[in-house]
C-alpha cells in the first residue's frame, strides 16, 4: 500500500519538467518496510499524428528504504539516474492508452515496463488504472488525474 503523486509541467511545446514523489508501506514476513522515492527530471515530447504522443525522459531518483523488526531499524539511502519513454494514444474520444518503459543506470537494475488506461470523467479529471513492474517488483495503481 502506498501513495504517490506525479506531474509533468510543460515548459515549451516540446520540453517538460517531470516531478514525482511516492511512499510505500508494507510488511513482508513480519518485517515492516517503508520506501520513499522522489524523482526530478526533464522530458521531451513529440507527436505522431493527431492522436499519438511519444515522451522520452531522464530523471534523478532519490530513495530511502527503512526496514524495522522487533525494535531493530535499518535504513539505506540511494540515488540513481533513470531514463525511459512512453507512448500515449487516444483510443476513443474519452479513453487513452499508455505503454512505457524505465531503466535505471544502477548496475544490476532491470527494465520496468508499464501499461495504463485513463478514462475521462469530466473536462479536467481522468480515472486512471495502471500496472507496472519488473522481474522483482510489480504494482497496480488506481487514481485520479487532474488536467489543467
ZAKERO-929788 format. One line per field, with one value per residue: x, y, z of N, C-alpha, C in turn; residue number from 1; residue in three letters. Coordinates in steps of 0.2 Angstrom, whole numbers. Atoms other than C-alpha are relative to their C-alpha. Layout:
N
nX = X, ... $
nY = Y, ... $
nZ = Z, ... $
caX = X, ... $
caY = Y, ... $
caZ = Z, ... $
cX = X, ... $
cY = Y, ... $
cZ = Z, ... $
nr = NUM, ... $
rest = Ala, ... $
//
This chain:
148
nX = 4, -4, 3, -5, 2, -5, 2, -4, 2, -3, -3, 0, 4, -3, -3, 4, -3, 3, 0, 4, -1, 4, -2, 3, 0, 2, -3, -2, -3, -1, -4, 3, -4, 2, -4, 2, -4, 1, -4, 0, -4, 2, 2, 0, 6, 1, 6, 0, 7, 4, 2, -5, -5, -6, -4, -6, -1, -6, 1, -4, 4, -3, 4, -2, 3, 0, 3, 0, 3, -2, -4, -6, 2, -5, 1, -5, 2, -3, 2, -2, 3, 5, 2, 6, 4, 7, 5, 7, 5, 7, 3, 6, 1, 0, -4, -7, -5, -7, -5, -7, -5, -5, -6, -5, -7, -3, -2, 5, 7, 4, 5, 7, 4, 6, 6, 6, 6, 3, 7, 2, 6, 2, -5, -7, -2, -1, -1, -5, -2, -6, -4, -7, -4, -6, 0, 0, 5, 6, 5, 6, 2, 6, -1, 3, -5, 3, -3, 1 $
nY = -6, -6, -6, -4, -6, -1, -5, -2, -7, -2, -6, -2, 5, 7, 2, 0, 2, 6, 0, 5, 2, 5, 4, 6, 3, 7, 5, 6, 5, -3, -6, -6, -3, -6, -2, -7, -2, -6, 0, -7, 1, -4, 4, -2, 2, 0, 3, 4, -1, -3, 4, 4, -4, 3, -4, 3, -4, 2, -3, 2, 4, 0, 5, 2, 6, 2, 6, 0, 6, 2, -5, -2, -4, -1, -4, -1, -6, 1, -4, 3, -3, 4, -3, 5, -3, 3, -1, -1, -1, -1, 6, -2, -7, 0, 5, 0, 6, -2, 5, -3, 3, -4, 4, -3, 1, 4, 7, 5, -2, 3, -4, 1, -1, -3, 0, -4, -3, -5, -1, -7, -1, -7, -4, -1, 6, 6, 6, 4, 7, 2, 6, 0, 5, 4, 6, 1, -4, -1, -5, -2, -7, -3, -6, -6, -5, -6, -4, -7 $
nZ = 0, 0, 3, 5, 4, 5, 5, 5, 1, 6, 0, 7, 4, 0, -6, -6, -6, -3, -7, -3, -7, -2, -6, -1, -6, 0, -5, 4, -5, -6, 0, 3, 6, 3, 5, 2, 7, 3, 7, 3, 6, 6, 5, 7, 3, 7, 2, 6, 2, -4, -6, -3, -3, -3, -5, -3, -6, -4, -7, -6, -4, -7, -4, -7, -2, -7, -2, -7, -2, -7, -3, 4, 6, 5, 5, 6, 5, 7, 5, 7, 6, 4, 7, 3, 5, 0, 6, -2, 6, -1, 2, 2, -2, -7, -3, 2, -2, -1, -1, -1, -4, -4, -2, -4, 2, -5, 3, -2, 0, 6, 3, -3, 5, -3, 4, -3, 4, -4, 2, -2, -3, 1, 5, -3, -5, 3, -4, 3, -2, 3, -2, 2, -3, 3, -2, -8, -3, 5, -3, 4, -3, 2, -3, 3, 3, 1, 6, 0 $
caX = 0, 6, 3, 11, 9, 17, 16, 23, 24, 26, 39, 38, 29, 42, 50, 43, 48, 45, 41, 36, 35, 29, 29, 26, 22, 21, 25, 35, 37, 35, 47, 40, 46, 45, 51, 51, 56, 57, 61, 65, 70, 66, 56, 55, 38, 34, 18, 15, -1, -16, -19, -2, 12, 30, 39, 57, 63, 78, 76, 86, 80, 82, 76, 76, 72, 68, 66, 61, 58, 57, 64, 78, 78, 89, 90, 98, 98, 102, 102, 102, 98, 83, 78, 63, 50, 31, 18, 1, -13, -31, -41, -58, -64, -64, -51, -32, -19, -1, 14, 31, 47, 60, 78, 90, 108, 112, 121, 110, 94, 81, 69, 52, 38, 21, 3, -11, -28, -36, -55, -61, -74, -75, -67, -52, -52, -47, -49, -33, -28, -10, 1, 20, 34, 50, 55, 56, 43, 25, 12, -5, -12, -29, -30, -37, -28, -32, -28, -25 $
caY = 0, 17, 35, 44, 60, 64, 78, 84, 103, 109, 122, 123, 114, 100, 100, 97, 96, 79, 78, 63, 58, 42, 31, 13, 5, -14, -29, -44, -59, -49, -35, -18, -10, 8, 15, 34, 40, 57, 59, 76, 77, 83, 76, 78, 77, 73, 70, 56, 61, 68, 55, 48, 56, 50, 56, 52, 57, 57, 59, 59, 47, 49, 34, 30, 12, 8, -9, -12, -28, -32, -15, -15, -2, -2, 12, 15, 30, 29, 40, 35, 41, 34, 36, 29, 33, 31, 31, 38, 36, 41, 25, 34, 52, 48, 34, 35, 20, 21, 10, 13, 8, 14, 9, 14, 17, 7, -9, -24, -14, -22, -13, -9, -9, 0, -1, 11, 17, 33, 37, 55, 58, 77, 90, 91, 74, 57, 40, 30, 12, 6, -9, -8, -19, -29, -46, -42, -29, -27, -13, -9, 9, 17, 35, 52, 64, 82, 91, 109 $
caZ = 0, -3, -10, -25, -34, -50, -63, -79, -82, -100, -101, -120, -134, -133, -116, -99, -81, -73, -54, -44, -25, -18, -2, 1, 17, 19, 30, 22, 33, 49, 44, 41, 25, 20, 4, 0, -18, -26, -45, -53, -71, -89, -103, -122, -131, -149, -158, -171, -179, -171, -158, -153, -142, -138, -122, -118, -101, -89, -70, -54, -42, -23, -12, 7, 12, 30, 37, 55, 65, 84, 89, 76, 62, 47, 34, 17, 6, -13, -28, -47, -64, -74, -92, -102, -114, -115, -130, -126, -139, -140, -141, -141, -138, -119, -117, -118, -118, -112, -114, -107, -100, -87, -84, -70, -73, -57, -61, -60, -62, -73, -85, -78, -90, -88, -96, -92, -97, -92, -94, -94, -81, -83, -94, -82, -72, -78, -69, -72, -70, -72, -70, -69, -64, -67, -63, -44, -40, -48, -44, -49, -46, -47, -46, -52, -64, -64, -81, -81 $
cX = 4, -4, 5, -4, 5, -3, 5, -2, 3, 3, 1, -4, 3, 3, -4, 5, -3, 1, -4, 2, -4, 3, -4, 1, -3, 3, 1, 3, 1, 5, -4, 4, -3, 5, -3, 4, -3, 4, -1, 4, -4, -3, -1, -6, 0, -6, 1, -7, -4, -2, 6, 6, 6, 3, 6, 2, 7, -2, 5, -4, 3, -5, 3, -4, 1, -3, 0, -3, 2, 4, 6, -2, 7, -2, 5, -3, 4, -2, 2, -3, -4, -2, -5, -4, -7, -4, -7, -4, -7, -3, -7, 0, 2, 5, 7, 4, 7, 4, 6, 5, 5, 6, 4, 7, 4, 2, -4, -7, -3, -5, -6, -4, -7, -6, -5, -5, -3, -7, -2, -7, -3, 4, 7, 2, -1, 0, 6, 1, 7, 3, 7, 4, 6, 0, 0, -6, -6, -4, -5, -3, -7, 0, -4, 5, -4, 4, -1, 5 $
cY = 6, 6, 3, 5, 1, 5, 1, 8, 2, 7, 3, -5, -7, -2, 1, -2, -6, 0, -6, -1, -6, -4, -6, -3, -7, -4, -6, -4, 3, 6, 6, 4, 7, 3, 7, 2, 7, 0, 8, -1, 4, -5, 4, -3, 1, -3, -4, 0, 4, -3, -3, 5, -5, 5, -4, 4, -3, 3, -2, -3, 0, -5, -1, -6, -1, -6, 0, -7, -1, 5, 2, 4, 0, 5, 1, 5, -2, 5, -4, 4, -5, 3, -5, 4, -3, 3, 1, 1, 1, -6, 2, 8, 1, -5, 1, -6, 3, -6, 3, -4, 5, -4, 4, -1, -4, -7, -5, 2, -3, 6, -1, 2, 3, 0, 4, 2, 5, 1, 7, 0, 7, 3, 0, -6, -6, -6, -4, -6, -2, -6, 1, -5, -2, -7, -1, 4, 2, 5, 1, 6, 2, 7, 5, 5, 6, 3, 7, 4 $
cZ = 0, -3, -4, -3, -5, -5, -5, -2, -6, 1, -7, -4, 0, 6, 6, 6, 3, 8, 2, 7, 2, 6, 0, 7, 0, 5, -4, 5, 7, 0, -4, -4, -2, -5, -2, -6, -2, -7, -2, -7, -6, -5, -7, -3, -7, -2, -7, -2, 5, 7, 4, 2, 2, 5, 2, 6, 4, 7, 5, 5, 7, 4, 7, 1, 8, 2, 8, 2, 8, 3, -4, -6, -4, -6, -5, -4, -7, -5, -7, -5, -4, -6, -2, -5, 1, -7, 3, -7, 2, -3, -2, 2, 8, 3, -3, 2, 1, 1, 1, 3, 4, 2, 4, -2, 5, -3, 3, 0, -6, -3, 3, -6, 3, -6, 4, -4, 4, -4, 2, 4, 1, -5, 3, 4, -4, 6, -3, 4, -3, 3, -2, 4, -4, 2, 8, 3, -5, 4, -4, 4, -3, 3, -4, -3, -1, -6, 0, -5 $
nr = 1, 2, 3, 4, 5, 6, 7, 8, 9, 10, 11, 12, 13, 14, 15, 16, 17, 18, 19, 20, 21, 22, 23, 24, 25, 26, 27, 28, 29, 30, 31, 32, 33, 34, 35, 36, 37, 38, 39, 40, 41, 42, 43, 44, 45, 46, 47, 48, 49, 50, 51, 52, 53, 54, 55, 56, 57, 58, 59, 60, 61, 62, 63, 64, 65, 66, 67, 68, 69, 70, 71, 72, 73, 74, 75, 76, 77, 78, 79, 80, 81, 82, 83, 84, 85, 86, 87, 88, 89, 90, 91, 92, 93, 94, 95, 96, 97, 98, 99, 100, 101, 102, 103, 104, 105, 106, 107, 108, 109, 110, 111, 112, 113, 114, 115, 116, 117, 118, 119, 120, 121, 122, 123, 124, 125, 126, 127, 128, 129, 130, 131, 132, 133, 134, 135, 136, 137, 138, 139, 140, 141, 142, 143, 144, 145, 146, 147, 148 $
rest = Unk, Unk, Unk, Unk, Unk, Unk, Unk, Unk, Unk, Unk, Unk, Unk, Unk, Unk, Unk, Unk, Unk, Unk, Unk, Unk, Unk, Unk, Unk, Unk, Unk, Unk, Unk, Unk, Unk, Unk, Unk, Unk, Unk, Unk, Unk, Unk, Unk, Unk, Unk, Unk, Unk, Unk, Unk, Unk, Unk, Unk, Unk, Unk, Unk, Unk, Unk, Unk, Unk, Unk, Unk, Unk, Unk, Unk, Unk, Unk, Unk, Unk, Unk, Unk, Unk, Unk, Unk, Unk, Unk, Unk, Unk, Unk, Unk, Unk, Unk, Unk, Unk, Unk, Unk, Unk, Unk, Unk, Unk, Unk, Unk, Unk, Unk, Unk, Unk, Unk, Unk, Unk, Unk, Unk, Unk, Unk, Unk, Unk, Unk, Unk, Unk, Unk, Unk, Unk, Unk, Unk, Unk, Unk, Unk, Unk, Unk, Unk, Unk, Unk, Unk, Unk, Unk, Unk, Unk, Unk, Unk, Unk, Unk, Unk, Unk, Unk, Unk, Unk, Unk, Unk, Unk, Unk, Unk, Unk, Unk, Unk, Unk, Unk, Unk, Unk, Unk, Unk, Unk, Unk, Unk, Unk, Unk, Unk $
//
